[in-house]
Amino acid sequence: MLLLGPFLLGGCAAILEPGGKTPAQHLLSMRLFQPAEVKQVMDLKGEPVDAAIAMLGEPNERLNVKDRMVLVWKQVTNWEEQEWVSYQTGSQMVGVAPGGRGAPATPIYQPTYSGHYETRLKGKGCFLDIEIQDSVIVDVETDGTDCANLVRGLRARQARSAS
């Protein structure tokens, strides 16, 4: 088991790097765990940029990063939701545990709680970033919980505009 320690901890190294992915983020970004729609976009690596635009339509943003261009497609949905928030307000003595052999009795306390409804902002969405260098796709990254729906929606919109 001692020999496996460095290998198991090796996955944690990304946490120590500024901006690095945690092991969980790395696993989620792997192609293995992506829905089929997202895998199709990830398969565009090495293809000309026109292939991405033909598949997804025009991006929401174009960013220049050093010698590369990053095309960004994004969809974020927010909504408000009422959520019960509870908190401890105090405690109340509910009994006494008897002492024994010279030890005093011990009071037993039960916490009391209160709470209220609070409006919280919830959201879901996806950011799809395609990095381009010399008109060729060099990297595809997704970030979010709803990337399959984003890709489906973009492809459907692109199909409607093509017909």
Secondary structure, 3 states (H helix, E strand, C coil): CCCCHHHHHHCCHHHHCCCCCCHHHHHHHCHHHCCHHHHHHHCCCCCEHHHHHHHHCCCCEEEEECCEEEEEEEEEEEEEEEEEEEEEEEEEEEEEECCCCCCCCEEEEEEEEEEEEEEEEEEEEEEEEEEEECCEEEEEEEEECCHHHHHHHHHHHHHHHHC
